[in-house]
Amino acid sequence: MRKIVIIGPESTGKSTLCAQLAAHYQTLWVAEHAREYLLDHGKDYDLDDLTKIAHGQLAAEDSLVNQLQTAGKSVVFIDTDMHVMKVWSEIVFGSCNNGILTAIAQRPYDAYLLCNTDLPWIEDELREYPDLQARKKIFRFYLDAMINQDVPWYIIEGNYEQRLQSAIAAVDTILLT
């Protein structure tokens, strides 16, 4: 099972790209658990909530990966991983739970697609950083995380169609290796 993670700041098209890639490769994708959690519990959260969100994200990932393996699928797309939880924790609270750091070190992935901030901001009730400069700063946190790990990664940018075509090319490269 090839596991490909889509990460990046909010409102960069991660969920849209996951859905498009899953449709293209005839598989499923793991949704971002934080969205469901915050819609259920409210957007006033603390560091303990981020730990719960991280556990929920990992559980959702494990469940879908098992389901897809049973169905004979060879690829899954994951909207958010523990790198996102780390960046979120550090930006909002200035620290990160050791369990999140351990999960980063222990969970194997095959590639990362890092979505850039060049899409227009789309407001919703959960998003916190509409300012482009703040989003670019957050992007640099993700870029640093990608540079400092060994898994292949690709920056995805442009309009939605350009992103999809770029992501497909990256995924095809990963699937052929």
Secondary structure, 3 states (H helix, E strand, C coil): CEEEEEECCCCCCHHHHHHHHHHHCCCCEECCHHHHHHHHHCCCCCHHHHHHHHHHHHHHHHHHHHHHHHCCCCEEEEECCHHHHHHHHHHHHCCCCHHHHHHHHHCCCCEEEEECCCCCCCCCCCCCCCCHHHHHHHHHHHHHHHHCCCCCEEEECCCHHHHHHHHHHHHHHHHHC
